[in-house]
Amino acid sequence: MDVAALAAWVVTALGGFVLLARWISQGGLRQQQTGTTRFPAPVVFGHFLLAAAGLVVWIIYLVADLDVLAWTSFAVLVAVALLGFTMFARWIPVHRAAAPAAGNEESPAERHLPVPVVAAHGLLGAATLVLVLLAALGVGGS
């Protein structure tokens, strides 16, 4: 279960890197000043940094086999998931909205996020959360 959680976490992180790079390349940081983006930079980067920190803690847990590290990873992952749900809730109306007319206004950066990557990232994130919880509970051995 431990290694399955690691694999799910790494694949989820790869999707997250794609989404972060796409958001930045489409002007997400620049749009902070104009208010065009619905994603506040602290939420975006908080999600990224907490996920990375949790992954590092999980890797240390795999090496050290200390239960407290598994539960720490799970707690961090819950915070990551809450930030992810926040961004998802802000993304849905942008995704559903009609594209702005040519030349009228700038399109929010999150409008350019690929739907399959958003869906896969969310589903794999949820699977990672469940796998980490099961591993922390000792299901499937360690």
Rosetta constraint file for C-alpha pairs under 8 A:
AtomPair CA 1 CA 5 HARMONIC 6.14 0.50
AtomPair CA 1 CA 131 HARMONIC 6.57 0.50
AtomPair CA 1 CA 132 HARMONIC 7.87 0.50
AtomPair CA 1 CA 134 HARMONIC 7.30 0.50
AtomPair CA 1 CA 135 HARMONIC 5.54 0.50
AtomPair CA 1 CA 139 HARMONIC 7.27 0.50
AtomPair CA 1 CA 140 HARMONIC 5.60 0.50
AtomPair CA 1 CA 141 HARMONIC 6.97 0.50
AtomPair CA 1 CA 142 HARMONIC 6.97 0.50
AtomPair CA 2 CA 6 HARMONIC 6.37 0.50
AtomPair CA 2 CA 62 HARMONIC 7.11 0.50
AtomPair CA 2 CA 131 HARMONIC 7.58 0.50
AtomPair CA 2 CA 132 HARMONIC 7.14 0.50
AtomPair CA 2 CA 135 HARMONIC 5.62 0.50
AtomPair CA 2 CA 142 HARMONIC 6.28 0.50
AtomPair CA 3 CA 7 HARMONIC 6.14 0.50
AtomPair CA 4 CA 8 HARMONIC 6.14 0.50
AtomPair CA 4 CA 131 HARMONIC 7.15 0.50
AtomPair CA 5 CA 9 HARMONIC 6.00 0.50
AtomPair CA 5 CA 128 HARMONIC 5.54 0.50
AtomPair CA 5 CA 131 HARMONIC 5.10 0.50
AtomPair CA 5 CA 132 HARMONIC 5.64 0.50
AtomPair CA 5 CA 135 HARMONIC 7.78 0.50
AtomPair CA 6 CA 10 HARMONIC 6.14 0.50
AtomPair CA 6 CA 55 HARMONIC 7.80 0.50
AtomPair CA 6 CA 58 HARMONIC 7.47 0.50
AtomPair CA 6 CA 59 HARMONIC 7.60 0.50
AtomPair CA 6 CA 128 HARMONIC 7.92 0.50
AtomPair CA 7 CA 11 HARMONIC 6.24 0.50
AtomPair CA 8 CA 12 HARMONIC 6.01 0.50
AtomPair CA 8 CA 124 HARMONIC 6.36 0.50
AtomPair CA 8 CA 125 HARMONIC 7.62 0.50
AtomPair CA 8 CA 127 HARMONIC 7.15 0.50
AtomPair CA 8 CA 128 HARMONIC 5.45 0.50
AtomPair CA 9 CA 13 HARMONIC 6.04 0.50
AtomPair CA 9 CA 55 HARMONIC 7.11 0.50
AtomPair CA 9 CA 124 HARMONIC 7.62 0.50
AtomPair CA 9 CA 125 HARMONIC 7.09 0.50
AtomPair CA 9 CA 128 HARMONIC 5.67 0.50
AtomPair CA 10 CA 14 HARMONIC 6.30 0.50
AtomPair CA 11 CA 15 HARMONIC 6.53 0.50
AtomPair CA 11 CA 124 HARMONIC 7.62 0.50
AtomPair CA 12 CA 16 HARMONIC 6.21 0.50
AtomPair CA 12 CA 120 HARMONIC 7.83 0.50
AtomPair CA 12 CA 121 HARMONIC 5.40 0.50
AtomPair CA 12 CA 124 HARMONIC 5.59 0.50
AtomPair CA 12 CA 125 HARMONIC 5.90 0.50
AtomPair CA 12 CA 128 HARMONIC 7.95 0.50
AtomPair CA 13 CA 17 HARMONIC 6.14 0.50
AtomPair CA 13 CA 51 HARMONIC 7.80 0.50
AtomPair CA 13 CA 52 HARMONIC 7.98 0.50
AtomPair CA 13 CA 121 HARMONIC 7.94 0.50
AtomPair CA 14 CA 18 HARMONIC 6.46 0.50
AtomPair CA 15 CA 19 HARMONIC 6.34 0.50
AtomPair CA 15 CA 117 HARMONIC 6.25 0.50
AtomPair CA 15 CA 118 HARMONIC 7.85 0.50
AtomPair CA 15 CA 120 HARMONIC 7.53 0.50
AtomPair CA 15 CA 121 HARMONIC 5.57 0.50
AtomPair CA 16 CA 20 HARMONIC 6.03 0.50
AtomPair CA 16 CA 48 HARMONIC 7.67 0.50
AtomPair CA 16 CA 121 HARMONIC 6.52 0.50
AtomPair CA 17 CA 21 HARMONIC 5.97 0.50
AtomPair CA 18 CA 22 HARMONIC 6.07 0.50
AtomPair CA 18 CA 117 HARMONIC 7.92 0.50
AtomPair CA 19 CA 23 HARMONIC 6.08 0.50
AtomPair CA 19 CA 113 HARMONIC 6.31 0.50
AtomPair CA 19 CA 114 HARMONIC 7.86 0.50
AtomPair CA 19 CA 117 HARMONIC 7.35 0.50
AtomPair CA 19 CA 118 HARMONIC 7.41 0.50
AtomPair CA 20 CA 24 HARMONIC 6.17 0.50
AtomPair CA 20 CA 44 HARMONIC 7.84 0.50
AtomPair CA 21 CA 25 HARMONIC 5.94 0.50
AtomPair CA 22 CA 26 HARMONIC 6.05 0.50
AtomPair CA 22 CA 109 HARMONIC 7.93 0.50
AtomPair CA 22 CA 112 HARMONIC 7.32 0.50
AtomPair CA 22 CA 113 HARMONIC 6.49 0.50
AtomPair CA 23 CA 27 HARMONIC 6.59 0.50
AtomPair CA 23 CA 28 HARMONIC 5.28 0.50
AtomPair CA 23 CA 109 HARMONIC 5.33 0.50
AtomPair CA 23 CA 110 HARMONIC 5.81 0.50
AtomPair CA 23 CA 112 HARMONIC 7.37 0.50
AtomPair CA 23 CA 113 HARMONIC 6.88 0.50
AtomPair CA 24 CA 28 HARMONIC 4.91 0.50
AtomPair CA 24 CA 29 HARMONIC 6.03 0.50
AtomPair CA 24 CA 109 HARMONIC 7.49 0.50
AtomPair CA 26 CA 109 HARMONIC 4.94 0.50
AtomPair CA 26 CA 110 HARMONIC 7.91 0.50
AtomPair CA 26 CA 112 HARMONIC 7.18 0.50
AtomPair CA 27 CA 31 HARMONIC 5.94 0.50
AtomPair CA 27 CA 108 HARMONIC 7.99 0.50
AtomPair CA 27 CA 109 HARMONIC 5.69 0.50
AtomPair CA 28 CA 32 HARMONIC 6.67 0.50
AtomPair CA 28 CA 37 HARMONIC 6.21 0.50
AtomPair CA 28 CA 39 HARMONIC 7.74 0.50
AtomPair CA 28 CA 41 HARMONIC 7.99 0.50
AtomPair CA 28 CA 108 HARMONIC 7.31 0.50
AtomPair CA 28 CA 109 HARMONIC 5.00 0.50
AtomPair CA 28 CA 110 HARMONIC 7.36 0.50
AtomPair CA 29 CA 41 HARMONIC 6.89 0.50
AtomPair CA 30 CA 34 HARMONIC 7.66 0.50
AtomPair CA 31 CA 35 HARMONIC 5.80 0.50
AtomPair CA 31 CA 36 HARMONIC 5.25 0.50
AtomPair CA 31 CA 37 HARMONIC 5.55 0.50
AtomPair CA 31 CA 108 HARMONIC 7.51 0.50
AtomPair CA 31 CA 109 HARMONIC 7.70 0.50
AtomPair CA 32 CA 36 HARMONIC 6.93 0.50
AtomPair CA 32 CA 37 HARMONIC 6.40 0.50
AtomPair CA 32 CA 40 HARMONIC 6.97 0.50
AtomPair CA 32 CA 41 HARMONIC 7.19 0.50
AtomPair CA 36 CA 106 HARMONIC 7.18 0.50
AtomPair CA 36 CA 107 HARMONIC 7.22 0.50
AtomPair CA 36 CA 108 HARMONIC 5.38 0.50
AtomPair CA 37 CA 108 HARMONIC 4.70 0.50
AtomPair CA 37 CA 109 HARMONIC 6.06 0.50
AtomPair CA 37 CA 110 HARMONIC 6.93 0.50
AtomPair CA 38 CA 90 HARMONIC 6.20 0.50
AtomPair CA 38 CA 91 HARMONIC 7.38 0.50
AtomPair CA 38 CA 108 HARMONIC 7.25 0.50
AtomPair CA 38 CA 110 HARMONIC 7.70 0.50
AtomPair CA 39 CA 43 HARMONIC 6.98 0.50
AtomPair CA 39 CA 44 HARMONIC 6.69 0.50
AtomPair CA 39 CA 87 HARMONIC 6.43 0.50
AtomPair CA 39 CA 90 HARMONIC 7.03 0.50
AtomPair CA 39 CA 91 HARMONIC 7.96 0.50
AtomPair CA 39 CA 110 HARMONIC 7.57 0.50
AtomPair CA 40 CA 44 HARMONIC 6.47 0.50
AtomPair CA 41 CA 45 HARMONIC 5.98 0.50
AtomPair CA 42 CA 46 HARMONIC 5.51 0.50
AtomPair CA 43 CA 47 HARMONIC 5.95 0.50
AtomPair CA 43 CA 83 HARMONIC 6.35 0.50
AtomPair CA 43 CA 87 HARMONIC 7.62 0.50
AtomPair CA 44 CA 48 HARMONIC 6.41 0.50
AtomPair CA 44 CA 83 HARMONIC 7.87 0.50
AtomPair CA 44 CA 87 HARMONIC 7.65 0.50
AtomPair CA 45 CA 49 HARMONIC 5.93 0.50
AtomPair CA 46 CA 50 HARMONIC 5.87 0.50
AtomPair CA 46 CA 80 HARMONIC 7.95 0.50
AtomPair CA 46 CA 83 HARMONIC 7.69 0.50
AtomPair CA 47 CA 51 HARMONIC 6.05 0.50
AtomPair CA 47 CA 80 HARMONIC 5.28 0.50
AtomPair CA 47 CA 81 HARMONIC 7.99 0.50
AtomPair CA 47 CA 83 HARMONIC 5.72 0.50
AtomPair CA 47 CA 84 HARMONIC 6.61 0.50
AtomPair CA 48 CA 52 HARMONIC 6.22 0.50
AtomPair CA 48 CA 80 HARMONIC 7.94 0.50
AtomPair CA 49 CA 53 HARMONIC 6.07 0.50
AtomPair CA 50 CA 54 HARMONIC 5.97 0.50
AtomPair CA 50 CA 76 HARMONIC 6.60 0.50
AtomPair CA 50 CA 77 HARMONIC 7.63 0.50
AtomPair CA 50 CA 79 HARMONIC 7.71 0.50
AtomPair CA 50 CA 80 HARMONIC 6.10 0.50
AtomPair CA 51 CA 55 HARMONIC 6.14 0.50
AtomPair CA 51 CA 76 HARMONIC 7.37 0.50
AtomPair CA 51 CA 77 HARMONIC 6.61 0.50
AtomPair CA 51 CA 80 HARMONIC 5.93 0.50
AtomPair CA 52 CA 56 HARMONIC 6.31 0.50
AtomPair CA 53 CA 57 HARMONIC 6.28 0.50
AtomPair CA 54 CA 58 HARMONIC 6.09 0.50
AtomPair CA 54 CA 72 HARMONIC 7.79 0.50
AtomPair CA 54 CA 73 HARMONIC 5.00 0.50
AtomPair CA 54 CA 74 HARMONIC 7.83 0.50
AtomPair CA 54 CA 76 HARMONIC 5.69 0.50
AtomPair CA 54 CA 77 HARMONIC 6.44 0.50
AtomPair CA 55 CA 59 HARMONIC 6.21 0.50
AtomPair CA 55 CA 73 HARMONIC 7.23 0.50
AtomPair CA 56 CA 60 HARMONIC 6.27 0.50
AtomPair CA 57 CA 61 HARMONIC 6.10 0.50
AtomPair CA 57 CA 69 HARMONIC 6.39 0.50
AtomPair CA 57 CA 70 HARMONIC 7.79 0.50
AtomPair CA 57 CA 72 HARMONIC 7.54 0.50
AtomPair CA 57 CA 73 HARMONIC 5.97 0.50
AtomPair CA 58 CA 62 HARMONIC 6.27 0.50
AtomPair CA 58 CA 69 HARMONIC 6.83 0.50
AtomPair CA 58 CA 70 HARMONIC 6.35 0.50
AtomPair CA 58 CA 73 HARMONIC 5.76 0.50
AtomPair CA 59 CA 63 HARMONIC 6.47 0.50
AtomPair CA 60 CA 64 HARMONIC 5.93 0.50
AtomPair CA 60 CA 65 HARMONIC 7.89 0.50
AtomPair CA 60 CA 69 HARMONIC 7.57 0.50
AtomPair CA 61 CA 65 HARMONIC 5.03 0.50
AtomPair CA 61 CA 66 HARMONIC 5.78 0.50
AtomPair CA 61 CA 67 HARMONIC 7.45 0.50
AtomPair CA 61 CA 69 HARMONIC 5.30 0.50
AtomPair CA 61 CA 70 HARMONIC 6.02 0.50
AtomPair CA 65 CA 69 HARMONIC 7.90 0.50
AtomPair CA 65 CA 142 HARMONIC 7.93 0.50
AtomPair CA 66 CA 70 HARMONIC 6.99 0.50
AtomPair CA 67 CA 71 HARMONIC 6.46 0.50
AtomPair CA 67 CA 136 HARMONIC 6.69 0.50
AtomPair CA 68 CA 72 HARMONIC 6.05 0.50
AtomPair CA 69 CA 73 HARMONIC 6.07 0.50
AtomPair CA 70 CA 74 HARMONIC 6.26 0.50
AtomPair CA 70 CA 132 HARMONIC 7.28 0.50
AtomPair CA 70 CA 135 HARMONIC 7.55 0.50
AtomPair CA 70 CA 136 HARMONIC 5.25 0.50
AtomPair CA 71 CA 75 HARMONIC 6.16 0.50
AtomPair CA 71 CA 133 HARMONIC 7.81 0.50
AtomPair CA 71 CA 136 HARMONIC 5.98 0.50
AtomPair CA 72 CA 76 HARMONIC 6.20 0.50
AtomPair CA 73 CA 77 HARMONIC 6.00 0.50
AtomPair CA 73 CA 132 HARMONIC 7.66 0.50
AtomPair CA 74 CA 78 HARMONIC 6.24 0.50
AtomPair CA 74 CA 129 HARMONIC 6.96 0.50
AtomPair CA 74 CA 132 HARMONIC 6.10 0.50
AtomPair CA 74 CA 133 HARMONIC 6.28 0.50
AtomPair CA 74 CA 136 HARMONIC 7.73 0.50
AtomPair CA 75 CA 79 HARMONIC 6.61 0.50
AtomPair CA 76 CA 80 HARMONIC 6.26 0.50
AtomPair CA 77 CA 81 HARMONIC 6.03 0.50
AtomPair CA 77 CA 129 HARMONIC 6.50 0.50
AtomPair CA 78 CA 82 HARMONIC 6.26 0.50
AtomPair CA 78 CA 129 HARMONIC 7.36 0.50
AtomPair CA 79 CA 83 HARMONIC 6.39 0.50
AtomPair CA 80 CA 84 HARMONIC 6.10 0.50
AtomPair CA 81 CA 85 HARMONIC 6.05 0.50
AtomPair CA 81 CA 125 HARMONIC 7.42 0.50
AtomPair CA 81 CA 126 HARMONIC 7.79 0.50
AtomPair CA 82 CA 86 HARMONIC 6.21 0.50
AtomPair CA 83 CA 87 HARMONIC 6.35 0.50
AtomPair CA 84 CA 88 HARMONIC 6.10 0.50
AtomPair CA 84 CA 122 HARMONIC 7.83 0.50
AtomPair CA 85 CA 89 HARMONIC 6.01 0.50
AtomPair CA 86 CA 90 HARMONIC 6.35 0.50
AtomPair CA 87 CA 91 HARMONIC 5.98 0.50
AtomPair CA 88 CA 92 HARMONIC 6.27 0.50
AtomPair CA 89 CA 93 HARMONIC 7.66 0.50
AtomPair CA 90 CA 94 HARMONIC 7.15 0.50
AtomPair CA 91 CA 95 HARMONIC 6.06 0.50
AtomPair CA 91 CA 110 HARMONIC 6.59 0.50
AtomPair CA 91 CA 111 HARMONIC 7.55 0.50
AtomPair CA 92 CA 96 HARMONIC 6.16 0.50
AtomPair CA 93 CA 97 HARMONIC 5.94 0.50
AtomPair CA 94 CA 108 HARMONIC 7.54 0.50
AtomPair CA 94 CA 110 HARMONIC 7.35 0.50
AtomPair CA 94 CA 111 HARMONIC 5.99 0.50
AtomPair CA 95 CA 110 HARMONIC 7.87 0.50
AtomPair CA 95 CA 111 HARMONIC 5.57 0.50
AtomPair CA 99 CA 107 HARMONIC 7.17 0.50
AtomPair CA 100 CA 104 HARMONIC 6.51 0.50
AtomPair CA 100 CA 105 HARMONIC 6.26 0.50
AtomPair CA 100 CA 106 HARMONIC 7.38 0.50
AtomPair CA 100 CA 107 HARMONIC 6.51 0.50
AtomPair CA 101 CA 105 HARMONIC 7.30 0.50
AtomPair CA 107 CA 111 HARMONIC 6.78 0.50
AtomPair CA 108 CA 112 HARMONIC 7.75 0.50
AtomPair CA 109 CA 113 HARMONIC 7.59 0.50
AtomPair CA 113 CA 117 HARMONIC 7.62 0.50
AtomPair CA 113 CA 118 HARMONIC 7.06 0.50
AtomPair CA 114 CA 118 HARMONIC 6.33 0.50
AtomPair CA 115 CA 119 HARMONIC 6.08 0.50
AtomPair CA 116 CA 120 HARMONIC 5.99 0.50
AtomPair CA 117 CA 121 HARMONIC 5.84 0.50
AtomPair CA 118 CA 122 HARMONIC 6.20 0.50
AtomPair CA 119 CA 123 HARMONIC 6.14 0.50
AtomPair CA 120 CA 124 HARMONIC 5.85 0.50
AtomPair CA 121 CA 125 HARMONIC 5.86 0.50
AtomPair CA 122 CA 126 HARMONIC 6.20 0.50
AtomPair CA 123 CA 127 HARMONIC 6.22 0.50
AtomPair CA 124 CA 128 HARMONIC 5.99 0.50
AtomPair CA 125 CA 129 HARMONIC 6.24 0.50
AtomPair CA 126 CA 130 HARMONIC 6.37 0.50
AtomPair CA 127 CA 131 HARMONIC 6.09 0.50
AtomPair CA 128 CA 132 HARMONIC 6.01 0.50
AtomPair CA 129 CA 133 HARMONIC 6.19 0.50
AtomPair CA 130 CA 134 HARMONIC 6.13 0.50
AtomPair CA 131 CA 135 HARMONIC 6.06 0.50
AtomPair CA 132 CA 136 HARMONIC 6.01 0.50
AtomPair CA 133 CA 137 HARMONIC 6.16 0.50
AtomPair CA 134 CA 138 HARMONIC 6.29 0.50
AtomPair CA 134 CA 139 HARMONIC 5.25 0.50
AtomPair CA 134 CA 140 HARMONIC 7.75 0.50
AtomPair CA 135 CA 139 HARMONIC 5.56 0.50
AtomPair CA 135 CA 140 HARMONIC 7.00 0.50
AtomPair CA 135 CA 141 HARMONIC 7.42 0.50
AtomPair CA 135 CA 142 HARMONIC 7.09 0.50
AtomPair CA 138 CA 142 HARMONIC 6.64 0.50
